[in-house]
Amino acid sequence: MQTIQQTRKIEDDSRKEAILDIMSDKYCRKILNTTLDKPMSAMEIARESKIPISTIYRRLQNLHDNKLLGISGSISEDGKKYFLYKSKVKAISASCNGNDVQVNIVPNIGLSTNLEANH
């Protein structure tokens, strides 16, 4: 069975620039790819992607601020809070024709219902 992927065109120029900046960052790309299939903690992302944890936290915030990463939170049995992160995008494409830059996003429809849709 073939799945139809819904592409969303980004209209806002500042959002386009933010997404293009993110896509030019190898750590952001790696984090989005690492969290594509399942939610992961920052430590799991760091371990799997071999990115320093301090870099992970900075990039997670940037990705979340730009609505490319979903966050869900839980409290462990010992009362500690922890967060899981999951990519909200399956693919991003960009094209340029003169001064017209187009950015399209394919949402990651495999997002858990736990993850906030707007954050």
Biopython code that builds the backbone (N, CA, C, O; Angstrom):
import numpy as np
from Bio.PDB.StructureBuilder import StructureBuilder

atoms = [
    (1, "MET", "N", (0.838, -1.175, 0.000)),
    (1, "MET", "CA", (0.000, 0.000, 0.000)),
    (1, "MET", "C", (0.887, 1.244, 0.000)),
    (1, "MET", "O", (1.813, 1.357, 0.803)),
    (2, "GLN", "N", (0.600, 2.152, -0.887)),
    (2, "GLN", "CA", (1.406, 3.360, -1.017)),
    (2, "GLN", "C", (0.836, 4.469, -0.143)),
    (2, "GLN", "O", (-0.375, 4.687, -0.110)),
    (3, "THR", "N", (1.716, 5.164, 0.559)),
    (3, "THR", "CA", (1.304, 6.266, 1.416)),
    (3, "THR", "C", (1.499, 7.580, 0.678)),
    (3, "THR", "O", (2.545, 7.812, 0.071)),
    (4, "ILE", "N", (0.490, 8.435, 0.731)),
    (4, "ILE", "CA", (0.593, 9.753, 0.126)),
    (4, "ILE", "C", (1.160, 10.701, 1.171)),
    (4, "ILE", "O", (0.629, 10.810, 2.277)),
    (5, "GLN", "N", (2.244, 11.385, 0.815)),
    (5, "GLN", "CA", (2.863, 12.321, 1.743)),
    (5, "GLN", "C", (2.376, 13.724, 1.435)),
    (5, "GLN", "O", (2.464, 14.189, 0.298)),
    (6, "GLN", "N", (1.869, 14.384, 2.442)),
    (6, "GLN", "CA", (1.392, 15.753, 2.288)),
    (6, "GLN", "C", (2.559, 16.705, 2.477)),
    (6, "GLN", "O", (3.215, 16.702, 3.518)),
    (7, "THR", "N", (2.812, 17.517, 1.463)),
    (7, "THR", "CA", (3.887, 18.501, 1.533)),
    (7, "THR", "C", (3.305, 19.844, 1.917)),
    (7, "THR", "O", (2.263, 20.256, 1.406)),
    (8, "ARG", "N", (3.992, 20.522, 2.826)),
    (8, "ARG", "CA", (3.563, 21.863, 3.238)),
    (8, "ARG", "C", (4.567, 22.886, 2.734)),
    (8, "ARG", "O", (5.763, 22.789, 3.012)),
    (9, "LYS", "N", (4.075, 23.861, 1.995)),
    (9, "LYS", "CA", (4.928, 24.928, 1.482)),
    (9, "LYS", "C", (5.063, 25.999, 2.563)),
    (9, "LYS", "O", (4.069, 26.431, 3.146)),
    (10, "ILE", "N", (6.281, 26.416, 2.822)),
    (10, "ILE", "CA", (6.547, 27.469, 3.799)),
    (10, "ILE", "C", (6.472, 28.805, 3.075)),
    (10, "ILE", "O", (7.195, 29.036, 2.107)),
    (11, "GLU", "N", (5.594, 29.683, 3.548)),
    (11, "GLU", "CA", (5.376, 30.979, 2.887)),
    (11, "GLU", "C", (6.181, 32.111, 3.520)),
    (11, "GLU", "O", (6.661, 33.000, 2.816)),
    (12, "ASP", "N", (6.329, 32.085, 4.835)),
    (12, "ASP", "CA", (6.977, 33.172, 5.565)),
    (12, "ASP", "C", (8.490, 33.176, 5.310)),
    (12, "ASP", "O", (9.165, 32.172, 5.537)),
    (13, "ASP", "N", (9.015, 34.312, 4.835)),
    (13, "ASP", "CA", (10.434, 34.406, 4.490)),
    (13, "ASP", "C", (11.357, 34.177, 5.680)),
    (13, "ASP", "O", (12.396, 33.532, 5.534)),
    (14, "SER", "N", (11.000, 34.692, 6.857)),
    (14, "SER", "CA", (11.875, 34.499, 8.021)),
    (14, "SER", "C", (11.889, 33.027, 8.442)),
    (14, "SER", "O", (12.919, 32.518, 8.883)),
    (15, "ARG", "N", (10.763, 32.353, 8.309)),
    (15, "ARG", "CA", (10.709, 30.911, 8.617)),
    (15, "ARG", "C", (11.546, 30.124, 7.608)),
    (15, "ARG", "O", (12.254, 29.187, 7.977)),
    (16, "LYS", "N", (11.458, 30.517, 6.316)),
    (16, "LYS", "CA", (12.283, 29.862, 5.295)),
    (16, "LYS", "C", (13.760, 29.982, 5.653)),
    (16, "LYS", "O", (14.502, 29.001, 5.601)),
    (17, "GLU", "N", (14.180, 31.193, 6.017)),
    (17, "GLU", "CA", (15.587, 31.418, 6.367)),
    (17, "GLU", "C", (16.004, 30.579, 7.565)),
    (17, "GLU", "O", (17.090, 29.998, 7.577)),
    (18, "ALA", "N", (15.139, 30.517, 8.575)),
    (18, "ALA", "CA", (15.451, 29.728, 9.771)),
    (18, "ALA", "C", (15.609, 28.248, 9.415)),
    (18, "ALA", "O", (16.532, 27.585, 9.890)),
    (19, "ILE", "N", (14.711, 27.737, 8.582)),
    (19, "ILE", "CA", (14.773, 26.326, 8.184)),
    (19, "ILE", "C", (16.030, 26.060, 7.359)),
    (19, "ILE", "O", (16.695, 25.042, 7.553)),
    (20, "LEU", "N", (16.356, 26.964, 6.443)),
    (20, "LEU", "CA", (17.570, 26.789, 5.639)),
    (20, "LEU", "C", (18.824, 26.840, 6.512)),
    (20, "LEU", "O", (19.767, 26.084, 6.280)),
    (21, "ASP", "N", (18.844, 27.722, 7.512)),
    (21, "ASP", "CA", (19.974, 27.773, 8.449)),
    (21, "ASP", "C", (20.107, 26.449, 9.203)),
    (21, "ASP", "O", (21.207, 25.923, 9.367)),
    (22, "ILE", "N", (18.985, 25.927, 9.651)),
    (22, "ILE", "CA", (18.987, 24.657, 10.374)),
    (22, "ILE", "C", (19.494, 23.535, 9.477)),
    (22, "ILE", "O", (20.289, 22.702, 9.911)),
    (23, "MET", "N", (19.043, 23.511, 8.238)),
    (23, "MET", "CA", (19.446, 22.438, 7.339)),
    (23, "MET", "C", (20.920, 22.534, 6.938)),
    (23, "MET", "O", (21.504, 21.551, 6.483)),
    (24, "SER", "N", (21.516, 23.704, 7.103)),
    (24, "SER", "CA", (22.947, 23.841, 6.804)),
    (24, "SER", "C", (23.814, 23.403, 7.988)),
    (24, "SER", "O", (25.038, 23.343, 7.869)),
    (25, "ASP", "N", (23.194, 23.100, 9.117)),
    (25, "ASP", "CA", (23.911, 22.686, 10.321)),
    (25, "ASP", "C", (23.922, 21.157, 10.410)),
    (25, "ASP", "O", (22.869, 20.532, 10.536)),
    (26, "LYS", "N", (25.111, 20.561, 10.344)),
    (26, "LYS", "CA", (25.204, 19.093, 10.322)),
    (26, "LYS", "C", (24.641, 18.453, 11.585)),
    (26, "LYS", "O", (24.098, 17.349, 11.529)),
    (27, "TYR", "N", (24.764, 19.135, 12.730)),
    (27, "TYR", "CA", (24.240, 18.569, 13.971)),
    (27, "TYR", "C", (22.713, 18.566, 13.977)),
    (27, "TYR", "O", (22.097, 17.592, 14.410)),
    (28, "CYS", "N", (22.104, 19.641, 13.503)),
    (28, "CYS", "CA", (20.636, 19.688, 13.426)),
    (28, "CYS", "C", (20.114, 18.597, 12.500)),
    (28, "CYS", "O", (19.141, 17.914, 12.821)),
    (29, "ARG", "N", (20.763, 18.436, 11.354)),
    (29, "ARG", "CA", (20.340, 17.385, 10.414)),
    (29, "ARG", "C", (20.442, 16.008, 11.065)),
    (29, "ARG", "O", (19.549, 15.174, 10.918)),
    (30, "LYS", "N", (21.528, 15.783, 11.777)),
    (30, "LYS", "CA", (21.733, 14.479, 12.410)),
    (30, "LYS", "C", (20.696, 14.230, 13.510)),
    (30, "LYS", "O", (20.199, 13.112, 13.650)),
    (31, "ILE", "N", (20.372, 15.257, 14.284)),
    (31, "ILE", "CA", (19.359, 15.119, 15.337)),
    (31, "ILE", "C", (18.000, 14.808, 14.724)),
    (31, "ILE", "O", (17.299, 13.917, 15.203)),
    (32, "LEU", "N", (17.617, 15.527, 13.675)),
    (32, "LEU", "CA", (16.329, 15.260, 13.020)),
    (32, "LEU", "C", (16.292, 13.838, 12.476)),
    (32, "LEU", "O", (15.276, 13.153, 12.600)),
    (33, "ASN", "N", (17.381, 13.392, 11.881)),
    (33, "ASN", "CA", (17.427, 12.040, 11.336)),
    (33, "ASN", "C", (17.382, 10.988, 12.441)),
    (33, "ASN", "O", (16.709, 9.967, 12.302)),
    (34, "THR", "N", (18.095, 11.234, 13.530)),
    (34, "THR", "CA", (18.150, 10.285, 14.645)),
    (34, "THR", "C", (16.786, 10.128, 15.315)),
    (34, "THR", "O", (16.451, 9.042, 15.787)),
    (35, "THR", "N", (16.001, 11.198, 15.360)),
    (35, "THR", "CA", (14.704, 11.168, 16.059)),
    (35, "THR", "C", (13.526, 10.997, 15.103)),
    (35, "THR", "O", (12.383, 11.263, 15.474)),
    (36, "LEU", "N", (13.794, 10.564, 13.900)),
    (36, "LEU", "CA", (12.736, 10.426, 12.899)),
    (36, "LEU", "C", (11.739, 9.317, 13.242)),
    (36, "LEU", "O", (10.533, 9.497, 13.075)),
    (37, "ASP", "N", (12.231, 8.182, 13.717)),
    (37, "ASP", "CA", (11.363, 7.018, 13.908)),
    (37, "ASP", "C", (10.818, 6.833, 15.313)),
    (37, "ASP", "O", (9.763, 6.225, 15.495)),
    (38, "LYS", "N", (11.526, 7.352, 16.309)),
    (38, "LYS", "CA", (11.048, 7.164, 17.684)),
    (38, "LYS", "C", (11.532, 8.302, 18.563)),
    (38, "LYS", "O", (12.600, 8.866, 18.323)),
    (39, "PRO", "N", (10.743, 8.645, 19.591)),
    (39, "PRO", "CA", (11.173, 9.681, 20.536)),
    (39, "PRO", "C", (12.400, 9.209, 21.314)),
    (39, "PRO", "O", (12.513, 8.037, 21.674)),
    (40, "MET", "N", (13.306, 10.135, 21.563)),
    (40, "MET", "CA", (14.535, 9.800, 22.281)),
    (40, "MET", "C", (14.877, 10.902, 23.271)),
    (40, "MET", "O", (14.536, 12.068, 23.068)),
    (41, "SER", "N", (15.555, 10.516, 24.344)),
    (41, "SER", "CA", (16.045, 11.510, 25.304)),
    (41, "SER", "C", (17.295, 12.178, 24.727)),
    (41, "SER", "O", (17.884, 11.688, 23.763)),
    (42, "ALA", "N", (17.687, 13.294, 25.326)),
    (42, "ALA", "CA", (18.893, 13.994, 24.873)),
    (42, "ALA", "C", (20.117, 13.086, 24.992)),
    (42, "ALA", "O", (20.976, 13.085, 24.109)),
    (43, "MET", "N", (20.199, 12.323, 26.062)),
    (43, "MET", "CA", (21.339, 11.412, 26.249)),
    (43, "MET", "C", (21.353, 10.317, 25.189)),
    (43, "MET", "O", (22.416, 9.960, 24.681)),
    (44, "GLU", "N", (20.177, 9.779, 24.849)),
    (44, "GLU", "CA", (20.106, 8.757, 23.802)),
    (44, "GLU", "C", (20.526, 9.331, 22.451)),
    (44, "GLU", "O", (21.237, 8.682, 21.683)),
    (45, "ILE", "N", (20.079, 10.554, 22.170)),
    (45, "ILE", "CA", (20.454, 11.210, 20.911)),
    (45, "ILE", "C", (21.968, 11.401, 20.864)),
    (45, "ILE", "O", (22.599, 11.117, 19.846)),
    (46, "ALA", "N", (22.553, 11.883, 21.966)),
    (46, "ALA", "CA", (24.002, 12.109, 22.025)),
    (46, "ALA", "C", (24.765, 10.802, 21.817)),
    (46, "ALA", "O", (25.742, 10.757, 21.069)),
    (47, "ARG", "N", (24.316, 9.750, 22.476)),
    (47, "ARG", "CA", (24.988, 8.456, 22.371)),
    (47, "ARG", "C", (24.899, 7.907, 20.943)),
    (47, "ARG", "O", (25.899, 7.455, 20.384)),
    (48, "GLU", "N", (23.701, 7.947, 20.357)),
    (48, "GLU", "CA", (23.514, 7.378, 19.021)),
    (48, "GLU", "C", (24.167, 8.216, 17.926)),
    (48, "GLU", "O", (24.703, 7.671, 16.961)),
    (49, "SER", "N", (24.124, 9.530, 18.073)),
    (49, "SER", "CA", (24.643, 10.408, 17.019)),
    (49, "SER", "C", (26.110, 10.787, 17.223)),
    (49, "SER", "O", (26.748, 11.344, 16.329)),
    (50, "LYS", "N", (26.639, 10.478, 18.418)),
    (50, "LYS", "CA", (28.016, 10.828, 18.769)),
    (50, "LYS", "C", (28.267, 12.337, 18.696)),
    (50, "LYS", "O", (29.321, 12.789, 18.250)),
    (51, "ILE", "N", (27.266, 13.102, 19.150)),
    (51, "ILE", "CA", (27.362, 14.557, 19.240)),
    (51, "ILE", "C", (27.488, 14.899, 20.725)),
    (51, "ILE", "O", (26.772, 14.321, 21.543)),
    (52, "PRO", "N", (28.379, 15.823, 21.095)),
    (52, "PRO", "CA", (28.509, 16.204, 22.512)),
    (52, "PRO", "C", (27.168, 16.690, 23.084)),
    (52, "PRO", "O", (26.397, 17.363, 22.401)),
    (53, "ILE", "N", (26.911, 16.338, 24.336)),
    (53, "ILE", "CA", (25.615, 16.642, 24.957)),
    (53, "ILE", "C", (25.337, 18.143, 25.014)),
    (53, "ILE", "O", (24.188, 18.556, 24.857)),
    (54, "SER", "N", (26.359, 18.965, 25.234)),
    (54, "SER", "CA", (26.124, 20.416, 25.271)),
    (54, "SER", "C", (25.653, 20.919, 23.907)),
    (54, "SER", "O", (24.802, 21.805, 23.829)),
    (55, "THR", "N", (26.202, 20.360, 22.848)),
    (55, "THR", "CA", (25.774, 20.711, 21.487)),
    (55, "THR", "C", (24.350, 20.227, 21.255)),
    (55, "THR", "O", (23.542, 20.927, 20.646)),
    (56, "ILE", "N", (24.048, 19.033, 21.741)),
    (56, "ILE", "CA", (22.694, 18.472, 21.596)),
    (56, "ILE", "C", (21.673, 19.422, 22.195)),
    (56, "ILE", "O", (20.686, 19.752, 21.537)),
    (57, "TYR", "N", (21.883, 19.868, 23.421)),
    (57, "TYR", "CA", (20.893, 20.725, 24.081)),
    (57, "TYR", "C", (20.677, 22.037, 23.335)),
    (57, "TYR", "O", (19.543, 22.499, 23.211)),
    (58, "ARG", "N", (21.753, 22.640, 22.838)),
    (58, "ARG", "CA", (21.598, 23.894, 22.075)),
    (58, "ARG", "C", (20.793, 23.660, 20.800)),
    (58, "ARG", "O", (19.911, 24.450, 20.462)),
    (59, "ARG", "N", (21.098, 22.579, 20.101)),
    (59, "ARG", "CA", (20.393, 22.303, 18.843)),
    (59, "ARG", "C", (18.945, 21.886, 19.102)),
    (59, "ARG", "O", (18.058, 22.250, 18.330)),
    (60, "LEU", "N", (18.689, 21.137, 20.162)),
    (60, "LEU", "CA", (17.313, 20.743, 20.488)),
    (60, "LEU", "C", (16.447, 21.978, 20.688)),
    (60, "LEU", "O", (15.320, 22.039, 20.197)),
    (61, "GLN", "N", (16.971, 22.956, 21.404)),
    (61, "GLN", "CA", (16.209, 24.184, 21.647)),
    (61, "GLN", "C", (15.916, 24.904, 20.332)),
    (61, "GLN", "O", (14.790, 25.348, 20.106)),
    (62, "ASN", "N", (16.908, 25.021, 19.478)),
    (62, "ASN", "CA", (16.734, 25.681, 18.187)),
    (62, "ASN", "C", (15.705, 24.941, 17.327)),
    (62, "ASN", "O", (14.831, 25.568, 16.729)),
    (63, "LEU", "N", (15.807, 23.629, 17.265)),
    (63, "LEU", "CA", (14.865, 22.831, 16.471)),
    (63, "LEU", "C", (13.447, 22.954, 17.016)),
    (63, "LEU", "O", (12.491, 23.050, 16.247)),
    (64, "HIS", "N", (13.310, 22.951, 18.329)),
    (64, "HIS", "CA", (11.991, 23.091, 18.941)),
    (64, "HIS", "C", (11.428, 24.488, 18.699)),
    (64, "HIS", "O", (10.256, 24.632, 18.350)),
    (65, "ASP", "N", (12.252, 25.517, 18.880)),
    (65, "ASP", "CA", (11.808, 26.895, 18.652)),
    (65, "ASP", "C", (11.299, 27.097, 17.229)),
    (65, "ASP", "O", (10.400, 27.904, 16.991)),
    (66, "ASN", "N", (11.881, 26.356, 16.284)),
    (66, "ASN", "CA", (11.489, 26.481, 14.878)),
    (66, "ASN", "C", (10.471, 25.428, 14.451)),
    (66, "ASN", "O", (10.239, 25.219, 13.260)),
    (67, "LYS", "N", (9.866, 24.769, 15.439)),
    (67, "LYS", "CA", (8.763, 23.830, 15.229)),
    (67, "LYS", "C", (9.124, 22.637, 14.341)),
    (67, "LYS", "O", (8.280, 22.116, 13.612)),
    (68, "LEU", "N", (10.379, 22.217, 14.410)),
    (68, "LEU", "CA", (10.811, 21.052, 13.649)),
    (68, "LEU", "C", (10.993, 19.827, 14.537)),
    (68, "LEU", "O", (11.258, 18.730, 14.045)),
    (69, "LEU", "N", (10.850, 20.019, 15.853)),
    (69, "LEU", "CA", (11.053, 18.941, 16.801)),
    (69, "LEU", "C", (9.949, 18.983, 17.845)),
    (69, "LEU", "O", (9.670, 20.035, 18.420)),
    (70, "GLY", "N", (9.323, 17.842, 18.089)),
    (70, "GLY", "CA", (8.304, 17.747, 19.123)),
    (70, "GLY", "C", (8.929, 17.285, 20.431)),
    (70, "GLY", "O", (9.939, 16.582, 20.437)),
    (71, "ILE", "N", (8.317, 17.687, 21.537)),
    (71, "ILE", "CA", (8.816, 17.310, 22.860)),
    (71, "ILE", "C", (7.670, 16.727, 23.675)),
    (71, "ILE", "O", (6.567, 17.271, 23.697)),
    (72, "SER", "N", (7.948, 15.610, 24.344)),
    (72, "SER", "CA", (7.001, 15.081, 25.317)),
    (72, "SER", "C", (7.762, 14.904, 26.621)),
    (72, "SER", "O", (8.952, 14.590, 26.613)),
    (73, "GLY", "N", (7.087, 15.101, 27.726)),
    (73, "GLY", "CA", (7.741, 15.008, 29.025)),
    (73, "GLY", "C", (7.118, 13.940, 29.886)),
    (73, "GLY", "O", (5.940, 13.608, 29.749)),
    (74, "SER", "N", (7.929, 13.406, 30.779)),
    (74, "SER", "CA", (7.466, 12.408, 31.734)),
    (74, "SER", "C", (8.229, 12.586, 33.033)),
    (74, "SER", "O", (9.223, 13.309, 33.101)),
    (75, "ILE", "N", (7.748, 11.918, 34.049)),
    (75, "ILE", "CA", (8.443, 11.905, 35.334)),
    (75, "ILE", "C", (8.799, 10.455, 35.625)),
    (75, "ILE", "O", (7.941, 9.573, 35.586)),
    (76, "SER", "N", (10.066, 10.219, 35.914)),
    (76, "SER", "CA", (10.529, 8.858, 36.172)),
    (76, "SER", "C", (10.036, 8.384, 37.537)),
    (76, "SER", "O", (9.493, 9.162, 38.321)),
    (77, "GLU", "N", (10.237, 7.096, 37.803)),
    (77, "GLU", "CA", (9.796, 6.516, 39.073)),
    (77, "GLU", "C", (10.459, 7.192, 40.270)),
    (77, "GLU", "O", (9.873, 7.259, 41.350)),
    (78, "ASP", "N", (11.675, 7.691, 40.081)),
    (78, "ASP", "CA", (12.363, 8.357, 41.193)),
    (78, "ASP", "C", (12.071, 9.858, 41.240)),
    (78, "ASP", "O", (12.742, 10.601, 41.957)),
    (79, "GLY", "N", (11.066, 10.304, 40.473)),
    (79, "GLY", "CA", (10.597, 11.680, 40.544)),
    (79, "GLY", "C", (11.326, 12.683, 39.670)),
    (79, "GLY", "O", (11.055, 13.882, 39.747)),
    (80, "LYS", "N", (12.246, 12.213, 38.841)),
    (80, "LYS", "CA", (12.978, 13.126, 37.966)),
    (80, "LYS", "C", (12.208, 13.346, 36.663)),
    (80, "LYS", "O", (11.602, 12.429, 36.109)),
    (81, "LYS", "N", (12.255, 14.598, 36.197)),
    (81, "LYS", "CA", (11.626, 14.920, 34.912)),
    (81, "LYS", "C", (12.580, 14.542, 33.790)),
    (81, "LYS", "O", (13.793, 14.721, 33.899)),
    (82, "TYR", "N", (12.016, 14.017, 32.714)),
    (82, "TYR", "CA", (12.833, 13.803, 31.522)),
    (82, "TYR", "C", (11.977, 14.053, 30.296)),
    (82, "TYR", "O", (10.755, 13.906, 30.323)),
    (83, "PHE", "N", (12.643, 14.430, 29.231)),
    (83, "PHE", "CA", (11.954, 14.793, 28.002)),
    (83, "PHE", "C", (12.403, 13.891, 26.864)),
    (83, "PHE", "O", (13.553, 13.458, 26.794)),
    (84, "LEU", "N", (11.453, 13.625, 25.976)),
    (84, "LEU", "CA", (11.736, 12.861, 24.764)),
    (84, "LEU", "C", (11.502, 13.769, 23.567)),
    (84, "LEU", "O", (10.560, 14.561, 23.546)),
    (85, "TYR", "N", (12.360, 13.646, 22.584)),
    (85, "TYR", "CA", (12.320, 14.509, 21.405)),
    (85, "TYR", "C", (12.094, 13.664, 20.164)),
    (85, "TYR", "O", (12.628, 12.562, 20.041)),
    (86, "LYS", "N", (11.285, 14.201, 19.235)),
    (86, "LYS", "CA", (11.001, 13.483, 17.990)),
    (86, "LYS", "C", (10.861, 14.474, 16.852)),
    (86, "LYS", "O", (10.229, 15.522, 16.988)),
    (87, "SER", "N", (11.463, 14.121, 15.729)),
    (87, "SER", "CA", (11.396, 14.978, 14.547)),
    (87, "SER", "C", (9.951, 15.139, 14.087)),
    (87, "SER", "O", (9.208, 14.162, 13.996)),
    (88, "LYS", "N", (9.560, 16.377, 13.798)),
    (88, "LYS", "CA", (8.224, 16.651, 13.269)),
    (88, "LYS", "C", (8.228, 16.688, 11.747)),
    (88, "LYS", "O", (7.185, 16.895, 11.125)),
    (89, "VAL", "N", (9.410, 16.487, 11.138)),
    (89, "VAL", "CA", (9.509, 16.514, 9.678)),
    (89, "VAL", "C", (10.161, 15.243, 9.162)),
    (89, "VAL", "O", (11.136, 14.749, 9.729)),
    (90, "LYS", "N", (9.610, 14.733, 8.091)),
    (90, "LYS", "CA", (10.172, 13.559, 7.423)),
    (90, "LYS", "C", (11.180, 13.993, 6.365)),
    (90, "LYS", "O", (12.201, 13.337, 6.159)),
    (91, "ALA", "N", (10.881, 15.110, 5.695)),
    (91, "ALA", "CA", (11.771, 15.602, 4.641)),
    (91, "ALA", "C", (11.600, 17.108, 4.489)),
    (91, "ALA", "O", (10.531, 17.658, 4.752)),
    (92, "ILE", "N", (12.668, 17.757, 4.061)),
    (92, "ILE", "CA", (12.649, 19.186, 3.751)),
    (92, "ILE", "C", (13.307, 19.348, 2.392)),
    (92, "ILE", "O", (14.381, 18.802, 2.140)),
    (93, "SER", "N", (12.651, 20.106, 1.515)),
    (93, "SER", "CA", (13.260, 20.385, 0.214)),
    (93, "SER", "C", (13.257, 21.883, -0.026)),
    (93, "SER", "O", (12.369, 22.603, 0.430)),
    (94, "ALA", "N", (14.263, 22.333, -0.747)),
    (94, "ALA", "CA", (14.376, 23.755, -1.070)),
    (94, "ALA", "C", (14.766, 23.887, -2.532)),
    (94, "ALA", "O", (15.526, 23.079, -3.065)),
    (95, "SER", "N", (14.234, 24.917, -3.166)),
    (95, "SER", "CA", (14.616, 25.214, -4.545)),
    (95, "SER", "C", (14.690, 26.721, -4.712)),
    (95, "SER", "O", (14.023, 27.478, -4.006)),
    (96, "CYS", "N", (15.509, 27.134, -5.652)),
    (96, "CYS", "CA", (15.716, 28.559, -5.879)),
    (96, "CYS", "C", (15.582, 28.837, -7.369)),
    (96, "CYS", "O", (16.198, 28.170, -8.200)),
    (97, "ASN", "N", (14.763, 29.837, -7.690)),
    (97, "ASN", "CA", (14.588, 30.268, -9.070)),
    (97, "ASN", "C", (14.698, 31.789, -9.065)),
    (97, "ASN", "O", (13.717, 32.492, -8.824)),
    (98, "GLY", "N", (15.892, 32.282, -9.332)),
    (98, "GLY", "CA", (16.098, 33.722, -9.238)),
    (98, "GLY", "C", (16.010, 34.157, -7.793)),
    (98, "GLY", "O", (16.718, 33.627, -6.936)),
    (99, "ASN", "N", (15.142, 35.123, -7.515)),
    (99, "ASN", "CA", (14.941, 35.600, -6.141)),
    (99, "ASN", "C", (13.908, 34.787, -5.383)),
    (99, "ASN", "O", (13.729, 34.992, -4.183)),
    (100, "ASP", "N", (13.228, 33.874, -6.051)),
    (100, "ASP", "CA", (12.177, 33.073, -5.423)),
    (100, "ASP", "C", (12.773, 31.806, -4.818)),
    (100, "ASP", "O", (13.254, 30.929, -5.536)),
    (101, "VAL", "N", (12.736, 31.721, -3.496)),
    (101, "VAL", "CA", (13.197, 30.528, -2.791)),
    (101, "VAL", "C", (11.971, 29.810, -2.255)),
    (101, "VAL", "O", (11.148, 30.403, -1.557)),
    (102, "GLN", "N", (11.854, 28.536, -2.585)),
    (102, "GLN", "CA", (10.737, 27.736, -2.080)),
    (102, "GLN", "C", (11.272, 26.692, -1.109)),
    (102, "GLN", "O", (12.276, 26.031, -1.373)),
    (103, "VAL", "N", (10.582, 26.560, 0.020)),
    (103, "VAL", "CA", (10.925, 25.549, 1.015)),
    (103, "VAL", "C", (9.661, 24.750, 1.285)),
    (103, "VAL", "O", (8.608, 25.310, 1.591)),
    (104, "ASN", "N", (9.780, 23.431, 1.166)),
    (104, "ASN", "CA", (8.653, 22.534, 1.408)),
    (104, "ASN", "C", (9.036, 21.525, 2.477)),
    (104, "ASN", "O", (10.174, 21.061, 2.545)),
    (105, "ILE", "N", (8.055, 21.198, 3.311)),
    (105, "ILE", "CA", (8.261, 20.240, 4.398)),
    (105, "ILE", "C", (7.264, 19.099, 4.246)),
    (105, "ILE", "O", (6.082, 19.321, 3.981)),
    (106, "VAL", "N", (7.758, 17.875, 4.418)),
    (106, "VAL", "CA", (6.890, 16.706, 4.512)),
    (106, "VAL", "C", (6.816, 16.363, 5.993)),
    (106, "VAL", "O", (7.817, 15.953, 6.581)),
    (107, "PRO", "N", (5.627, 16.527, 6.615)),
    (107, "PRO", "CA", (5.502, 16.250, 8.053)),
    (107, "PRO", "C", (5.762, 14.781, 8.376)),
    (107, "PRO", "O", (5.502, 13.898, 7.559)),
    (108, "ASN", "N", (6.266, 14.539, 9.549)),
    (108, "ASN", "CA", (6.484, 13.188, 10.050)),
    (108, "ASN", "C", (5.182, 12.731, 10.695)),
    (108, "ASN", "O", (4.951, 12.963, 11.882)),
    (109, "ILE", "N", (4.339, 12.085, 9.907)),
    (109, "ILE", "CA", (3.019, 11.704, 10.412)),
    (109, "ILE", "C", (3.088, 10.544, 11.395)),
    (109, "ILE", "O", (2.067, 10.143, 11.952)),
    (110, "GLY", "N", (4.275, 10.007, 11.611)),
    (110, "GLY", "CA", (4.448, 8.951, 12.585)),
    (110, "GLY", "C", (4.612, 9.484, 13.996)),
    (110, "GLY", "O", (4.959, 8.734, 14.908)),
    (111, "LEU", "N", (4.365, 10.781, 14.182)),
    (111, "LEU", "CA", (4.519, 11.371, 15.516)),
    (111, "LEU", "C", (3.587, 10.706, 16.512)),
    (111, "LEU", "O", (2.424, 10.441, 16.210)),
    (112, "SER", "N", (4.098, 10.443, 17.683)),
    (112, "SER", "CA", (3.293, 9.903, 18.769)),
    (112, "SER", "C", (2.231, 10.917, 19.171)),
    (112, "SER", "O", (2.458, 12.124, 19.095)),
    (113, "THR", "N", (1.084, 10.433, 19.594)),
    (113, "THR", "CA", (0.035, 11.342, 20.050)),
    (113, "THR", "C", (0.443, 12.056, 21.332)),
    (113, "THR", "O", (-0.175, 13.052, 21.706)),
    (114, "ASN", "N", (1.489, 11.556, 22.016)),
    (114, "ASN", "CA", (1.997, 12.225, 23.216)),
    (114, "ASN", "C", (2.651, 13.555, 22.905)),
    (114, "ASN", "O", (2.634, 14.472, 23.727)),
    (115, "LEU", "N", (3.226, 13.660, 21.721)),
    (115, "LEU", "CA", (3.969, 14.866, 21.391)),
    (115, "LEU", "C", (3.025, 15.991, 21.058)),
    (115, "LEU", "O", (2.003, 15.798, 20.400)),
    (116, "GLU", "N", (3.382, 17.165, 21.521)),
    (116, "GLU", "CA", (2.548, 18.337, 21.287)),
    (116, "GLU", "C", (2.572, 18.687, 19.806)),
    (116, "GLU", "O", (3.642, 18.743, 19.200)),
    (117, "ALA", "N", (1.408, 18.924, 19.223)),
    (117, "ALA", "CA", (1.319, 19.235, 17.804)),
    (117, "ALA", "C", (1.883, 20.611, 17.486)),
    (117, "ALA", "O", (2.478, 20.797, 16.424)),
    (118, "ASN", "N", (1.712, 21.569, 18.371)),
    (118, "ASN", "CA", (2.120, 22.935, 18.068)),
    (118, "ASN", "C", (3.450, 23.321, 18.680)),
    (118, "ASN", "O", (3.933, 24.428, 18.442)),
    (119, "HIS", "N", (4.048, 22.454, 19.451)),
    (119, "HIS", "CA", (5.308, 22.826, 20.107)),
    (119, "HIS", "C", (6.361, 21.907, 19.719)),
    (119, "HIS", "O", (7.500, 22.049, 20.165)),
]
sb = StructureBuilder()
sb.init_structure("model")
sb.init_model(0)
sb.init_chain("A")
sb.init_seg("    ")
for serial, (resi, resn, name, xyz) in enumerate(atoms, 1):
    if name == "N":
        sb.init_residue(resn, " ", resi, " ")
    sb.init_atom(name, np.array(xyz, "f"), 0.0, 1.0, " ", f" {name:<3s}", serial, name[0])
structure = sb.get_structure()
